[in-house]
Amino acid sequence: MNLPKPKPEYDYANEVEARRQIEEADRQTLKRNQDLVIPVGQRVILISPGGYRYALTVSDGGALSTTPA
């Protein structure tokens, strides 16, 4: 995140842009006590103790499986 540099005097447009960037960055962070929803096309990657990477997938029937990632 690159917030606009503050100006010596108050600048409304600068403040609006800084807040917009902060709010956008906040929307992209994980939150405690909230569901984590992974949209289709994005993956959850698990790493085994041996260092192997696996992508977690779910079928329409709810069955979970992994594939090498």
The 8 nearest C-alpha neighbors of each residue, nearest first, counted from 0:
[[1, 2, 20, 24, 21, 23, 3, 17],
 [2, 0, 3, 20, 4, 17, 21, 24],
 [1, 3, 17, 0, 4, 20, 16, 21],
 [2, 4, 17, 5, 1, 13, 16, 14],
 [3, 5, 2, 6, 13, 1, 17, 7],
 [6, 4, 3, 7, 13, 9, 8, 10],
 [5, 7, 8, 4, 9, 10, 13, 3],
 [6, 8, 5, 9, 10, 4, 13, 11],
 [7, 9, 6, 10, 5, 11, 13, 14],
 [10, 8, 11, 6, 7, 14, 13, 5],
 [9, 11, 13, 12, 14, 8, 6, 5],
 [10, 12, 14, 13, 15, 9, 16, 8],
 [13, 11, 15, 14, 10, 16, 17, 9],
 [12, 14, 16, 10, 11, 15, 17, 3],
 [15, 13, 11, 17, 12, 16, 18, 10],
 [14, 16, 12, 18, 13, 17, 19, 11],
 [17, 15, 19, 13, 18, 14, 20, 12],
 [18, 16, 14, 20, 19, 2, 15, 3],
 [17, 19, 21, 15, 20, 16, 22, 14],
 [20, 18, 16, 22, 17, 21, 15, 23],
 [19, 21, 23, 17, 18, 22, 24, 16],
 [22, 20, 18, 24, 23, 19, 25, 17],
 [21, 23, 25, 19, 24, 20, 18, 26],
 [24, 22, 20, 26, 25, 21, 19, 27],
 [23, 25, 21, 27, 26, 22, 20, 28],
 [24, 26, 22, 27, 23, 28, 21, 29],
 [27, 25, 23, 24, 28, 22, 29, 21],
 [26, 28, 24, 25, 23, 29, 22, 30],
 [29, 27, 25, 26, 30, 24, 23, 31],
 [30, 28, 27, 31, 35, 26, 33, 25],
 [31, 29, 33, 28, 32, 35, 34, 25],
 [30, 32, 33, 29, 34, 35, 28, 25],
 [31, 33, 30, 34, 35, 29, 36, 28],
 [34, 32, 31, 30, 35, 29, 36, 28],
 [35, 33, 36, 32, 30, 31, 29, 37],
 [34, 36, 33, 37, 29, 30, 32, 31],
 [37, 35, 34, 38, 33, 39, 41, 29],
 [36, 38, 41, 35, 39, 42, 43, 40],
 [39, 37, 41, 40, 36, 42, 35, 43],
 [40, 38, 41, 37, 42, 36, 56, 57],
 [39, 41, 38, 42, 37, 43, 56, 54],
 [42, 40, 39, 38, 37, 43, 44, 54],
 [43, 41, 44, 54, 40, 55, 37, 56],
 [42, 44, 55, 54, 45, 41, 37, 56],
 [45, 43, 54, 53, 42, 55, 52, 46],
 [44, 46, 53, 52, 54, 47, 43, 55],
 [47, 45, 52, 51, 50, 53, 44, 48],
 [46, 48, 50, 51, 49, 52, 45, 53],
 [47, 49, 50, 46, 51, 52, 45, 53],
 [50, 48, 47, 51, 46, 52, 45, 53],
 [49, 51, 47, 48, 46, 52, 45, 53],
 [52, 50, 47, 46, 49, 53, 48, 67],
 [53, 51, 46, 68, 45, 67, 44, 47],
 [54, 52, 67, 68, 45, 66, 44, 65],
 [53, 55, 44, 66, 65, 68, 43, 67],
 [54, 56, 65, 43, 64, 44, 53, 42],
 [57, 55, 64, 63, 65, 54, 58, 42],
 [56, 58, 63, 62, 61, 64, 59, 55],
 [57, 59, 61, 60, 62, 63, 56, 64],
 [58, 60, 61, 57, 62, 63, 56, 39],
 [61, 59, 58, 62, 57, 63, 56, 64],
 [60, 62, 58, 59, 57, 63, 56, 64],
 [63, 61, 58, 57, 60, 64, 59, 56],
 [64, 62, 57, 56, 61, 58, 55, 65],
 [65, 63, 56, 55, 57, 62, 66, 58],
 [64, 66, 55, 54, 53, 56, 67, 63],
 [65, 67, 54, 53, 68, 55, 64, 56],
 [68, 66, 53, 52, 54, 65, 51, 55],
 [67, 53, 52, 54, 66, 44, 51, 65]]
